[in-house]
Amino acid sequence: MAVSTTYRTCPRTGLQFEAQAEKLMMANAFMAVVALLVGGLLAIGVVLTRWPAVHWLPADTFYMVLTAHGIDMLIFWIIFFEVAVLYFASSTLLRCRIATPKIAWAGFALMLVGAVWNNITVFQGESSVMMTSYVPMMAHWSFYLSLILFAVGALVACGVFFGTLVVAKREKTYEGSIPLVTFGALTAAIIAVFTILSGAFILVPTFLVSVGLLKSVDPLVYRVVWWAFGHSSQQINVAAHISIWYAVAAIAFGAKPMSERVSRGAFLLYILFLQLASAHHILADPGVSTEWKIVNTSYFMYFAVLGSMIHALSIPGAMEVAQRAKGYNKGLFEWLRKAPWSNPTFSGVFIALVGFGFLGGISGVMMGTEQLNLIIHNTIYVPGHFHATVVVGTTLTFMALTYFLIPALFKREMIAPGLAKLQPYLFGFSMYFFCLVMMGAGTLGVSRRHWDMAFSGNALAYEWPGAAYLMMGLVGIAGVAAIAGGAIYIYVTVGSLLWGRRLDAGAPSPRFTPVSRAAPTAAAQTYGSAGFVAPGTFVLAMFFLVAFVLYYFVNWKYLGQLWSLS
């Protein structure tokens, strides 16, 4: 049965936005930015409290703020934005109507209620259990129920995404295989279903304990299943932001992947193995067998790493091939020097890509090695690592995409273009330094999550070496600089929506039109490979590999100094 709908063709990009999908994308993206604003304000309290010289908040307030900061940033900001990406990758890139818009709005309503309710619960002071909320710590029942509502809403959004792919196939809005960007979003959605169901398996019983219907939840079972939820949430992010990297490469350069099949194979490796990376959180736990730990860390994890290394080669390689086709062939790196570094969409993505690989990727593999894991887990090294993945990799990528979406989706001219050009550099490089010094402090043993690193006045009080206090002070300085970069992003995006000049929305139409090969976004909406003539990228890849090996074995040397062998 034919469904009446309306399509708008953006005159600047050639993208077609279906009316209901467009509204859903705008609503989810807006709520994402609101969650980022709340989480960013809370970050001030976290940073200034962990800065030893300032030590701003009292302990009870700190743990409340830390709980809300983690959930707002890691769950609400990112998943709201990812839902917008799912609708963009399906409806917009495939030029089709969204499936079941009423159900999609119901999912959005559940997510909105869950996010607002969870924040209210935490700020009431009854749920300062941090994002992990390990049992036997117990929060108010509304803390768990609000998260469950949000998760159900996100699961509904995934279902609408899958349905939209079916609609596009049935109505023949594209030819051949779905575009690589959409395939990456499909990967993210599949991982999301696994993640959300894992969360249901552990949060529903925990909710029942909180209302007195169950006596208890086994702490070991909780930790194992929770990390199938908690860490796999990051794997949704990885698949989503890598999809955006491919999209930006296509939009900014007209770049096609070096090999469609190889890039799709890398996404398939994510589906099969990426969730297993959660093992590094439970390597010291008796809840899983030694055999499982060995197979996971020695074999399975590296299949996921292989997928990431393929993407790390393919995305800048695709940019290089496209740039060389335009005549930028001098030496190894003219293609990179002539890239649009003043465009915040490109600069943000490239800074995110490099930071994610060198800081998040290398440290993640190191942490995933059982022996090395024992010396740094439950230190502040761990948040240093995941700030490199979630903040540098995912958050900066989403920020970069926003600069493209403001004129294309929201139909507004961006205000303060100078600040917009500066923002990815300020935010990205501040976070680089933030992650490095945080991991340095963790290497010295500084604990994570604790209000007072020295445990002053307690039986476990410990006076750290001066280097540890120095690094935690540098964490504070870098954190404040990164927050300033985030504030600029909020100002530019929200200000553009409020005060930016209205742009031509484009002509409406009752039907989609085929993708024009001359459209600025054609490379993101079609199937095809570009080839492997990318010598500069291969040199950069070798540099990454050398850095990887050196850092890996430096940590083994550090371990050998701690545990003398005879």
C-alpha positions, 0 to 999 in steps of 0.5 A, spaced: 500 500 500 502 506 497 504 511 503 503 519 502 509 522 504 513 528 502 521 529 500 525 535 500 531 536 496 537 540 500 540 544 494 547 544 497 548 537 498 543 533 494 540 529 499 533 528 500 530 528 507 523 525 508 518 529 512 517 524 518 524 522 518 527 529 518 523 531 524 525 525 528 532 526 526 532 533 528 528 531 535 533 526 537 539 530 535 537 536 539 536 532 545 543 529 544 546 536 544 541 538 551 544 531 554 551 533 552 550 540 555 548 537 562 554 532 562 559 538 560 556 542 566 557 536 570 564 535 567 566 541 571 565 538 578 568 532 576 574 535 573 575 540 579 574 535 584 579 530 582 584 536 581 588 535 587 589 542 588 582 544 587 578 538 590 572 542 589 566 538 591 564 534 597 564 526 597 557 525 596 556 531 591 562 528 587 559 521 587 552 524 585 555 528 579 560 523 577 554 518 576 550 523 572 556 525 568 557 518 566 550 517 564 548 523 560 555 523 556 556 515 555 548 513 554 544 519 553 548 524 549 551 518 544 545 514 543 540 520 542 545 522 536 546 515 534 538 514 533 539 520 528 544 517 525 540 511 524 535 515 521 539 519 516 543 512 514 537 509 512 531 514 510 536 519 507 542 516 504 537 511 501 532 516 499 526 512 502 520 514 507 521 512 514 518 505 516 512 506 522 513 513 524 508 513 529 512 507 533 518 511 532 516 517 535 513 512 541 520 510 541 523 517 542 518 519 547 520 513 551 527 515 551 526 522 553 522 520 559 527 515 561 533 520 560 529 526 564 527 521 569 534 518 570 537 525 571 531 527 576 532 521 580 540 522 580 539 529 582 535 527 588 541 524 591 538 517 592 542 514 586 549 516 587 552 509 584 555 511 578 554 508 571 556 501 573 551 501 579 555 495 581 550 490 586 550 490 592 550 497 592 543 499 590 539 505 587 532 508 588 528 503 583 526 509 579 534 509 577 533 502 574 526 503 571 528 510 567 534 506 564 530 500 562 525 505 559 530 509 555 533 502 553 526 500 550 526 506 546 532 505 543 531 498 541 524 501 538 529 506 534 533 500 532 527 496 529 524 502 525 531 502 522 531 495 520 524 496 518 526 502 513 531 498 510 526 493 508 521 499 505 527 501 501 529 494 498 521 493 497 520 500 494 527 500 490 529 506 492 537 504 491 540 499 486 545 494 488 547 493 495 546 498 500 551 504 501 557 502 506 555 508 510 548 504 511 552 498 512 556 501 518 549 503 521 546 496 520 552 494 524 551 499 529 544 497 530 545 489 530 550 490 536 545 495 539 540 490 539 545 485 543 547 490 548 540 493 550 538 485 551 544 484 555 542 490 559 535 488 560 538 481 562 541 484 568 537 491 569 530 488 570 532 483 575 536 489 579 530 493 578 526 487 581 531 487 587 530 495 588 522 494 589 523 488 594 520 482 589 527 479 588 532 478 594 538 479 591 542 479 584 549 475 584 554 480 584 559 476 579 553 474 574 551 482 575 558 484 573 559 479 567 552 481 564 553 488 565 559 489 561 556 485 556 551 491 556 556 497 558 562 496 554 558 493 548 555 500 548 562 503 546 562 498 540 555 501 538 559 508 538 565 505 534 561 502 528 557 509 528 562 513 528 566 509 523 560 510 519 560 517 519 568 517 517 566 514 511 560 519 510 565 525 511 570 522 506 565 521 501 562 528 502 568 532 503 572 529 498 568 524 493 572 519 496 570 511 495 572 506 500 579 503 497 575 496 497 568 496 499 568 488 500 574 489 505 571 495 509 564 491 509 568 485 512 571 489 517 564 491 519 562 483 519 568 482 524 565 487 529 559 484 529 562 477 530 568 479 535 567 486 538 563 485 543 568 480 546 572 486 548 568 487 554 572 482 557 578 486 559 573 489 565 572 482 568 579 479 567 581 479 575 574 476 576 572 469 578 566 470 574 568 467 568 573 461 566 581 462 565 580 458 558 575 463 556 579 469 558 585 466 554 581 465 548 578 472 548 584 476 550 589 472 545 585 470 539 578 473 539 580 480 541 585 481 535 579 479 530 576 486 532 582 489 532 584 487 525 577 490 523 579 497 526 586 497 523 582 495 516 578 501 517 584 505 519 587 504 513 581 504 508 578 511 510 584 516 510 587 511 504 580 513 500 581 520 502 588 520 499 586 516 493 580 522 491 585 527 493 590 524 488 585 524 483 584 531 483 591 532 482 595 533 489 600 528 487 607 531 490 610 527 495 607 523 500 603 528 503 600 533 499 594 530 499 593 531 506 596 538 506 591 540 501 585 537 505 580 542 507 583 543 514 578 550 515 572 545 514 570 543 522 567 537 519 573 534 516 578 537 521 574 534 527 573 527 523 581 527 522 583 529 529 578 524 532 580 518 527 588 519 529 586 520 536 582 514 537 587 510 533 593 512 537 590 513 544 584 509 544 586 503 540 593 502 542 591 503 550 585 498 549 589 493 546 594 493 551 589 493 557 585 487 553 592 483 555 591 479 561 597 480 564 598 488 563 591 488 565 592 487 572 597 493 573 592 498 570 585 496 571 581 500 576 586 505 576 585 512 572 588 509 566 581 506 564 577 513 564 583 515 560 583 510 555 575 510 554 575 518 554 580 517 548 575 512 545 568 515 547 570 523 547 576 523 542 573 518 537 565 518 538 564 525 541 568 529 536 566 525 530 558 527 532 560 534 533 564 534 526 558 531 523 553 537 526 557 542 522 554 539 516 547 537 519 546 545 521 545 547 514 543 541 510 538 538 516 536 544 520 536 549 514 540 554 518 547 558 516 552 557 522 553 563 526 561 564 528 564 560 523 571 562 526 569 559 532 567 553 529 573 552 525 577 553 532 573 548 536 575 541 533 582 543 534 581 546 541 577 540 544 580 535 540 587 537 542 585 538 549 582 531 550 589 528 547 593 531 552 587 530 558 587 522 556 595 522 556 596 525 563 590 521 565 593 514 563 600 517 565 597 518 572 594 511 572 600 508 570 603 510 577 597 507 580 592 513 581 585 510 582 579 511 578 572 514 581 575 516 588 573 522 591 580 523 594 586 520 591 590 520 597 584 517 602 586 522 607 585 521 614 583 513 612 587 507 614 588 506 607 591 513 606 597 514 601 602 519 599 603 519 592 609 521 588 610 528 586 609 526 579 602 523 580 599 530 583 603 533 577 599 529 572 592 529 576 593 537 576 594 537 568 588 533 568 584 538 571 587 544 566 586 539 560 579 538 562 577 545 563 580 547 556 576 541 553 570 543 557 571 550 553 571 547 547 565 543 548 562 550 550 564 553 544 560 547 540 554 548 544 554 556 543 555 555 535 550 549 534 544 552 539 546 559 537 545 557 529 538 554 530 536 560 534 539 566 530 542 563 524 540 565 517 534 561 514 537 557 508 533 555 502 530 548 504 529 546 497 523 544 493 518 538 496 516 532 492 511 527 493 517 522 491 524 520 491 528 521 485 534 517 483 541 519 486 545 523 481 552 521 479 554 529 480 550 530 487 555 532 492 553 526 496 553 521 491 559 517 493 556 516 500 550 513 497 552 508 492 556 502 491 564 502 489 571 502 490 577 507 489 583 502 489 589 502 493 594 507 490 595 511 497 603 511 499 602 516 504 597 512 508 601 506 508 607 510 511 602 513 516 600 506 517 607 503 518 608 509 523 602 507 527 604 500 527 611 502 530 608 506 535 603 500 537 609 495 538 613 500 542 608 502 547 606 495 547 613 492 549 614 498 554 608 496 558 611 489 558 618 492 560 614 496 566 610 489 568 617 485 568 620 491 573 614 490 578 614 482 577 621 480 578 622 473 575 627 468 578 
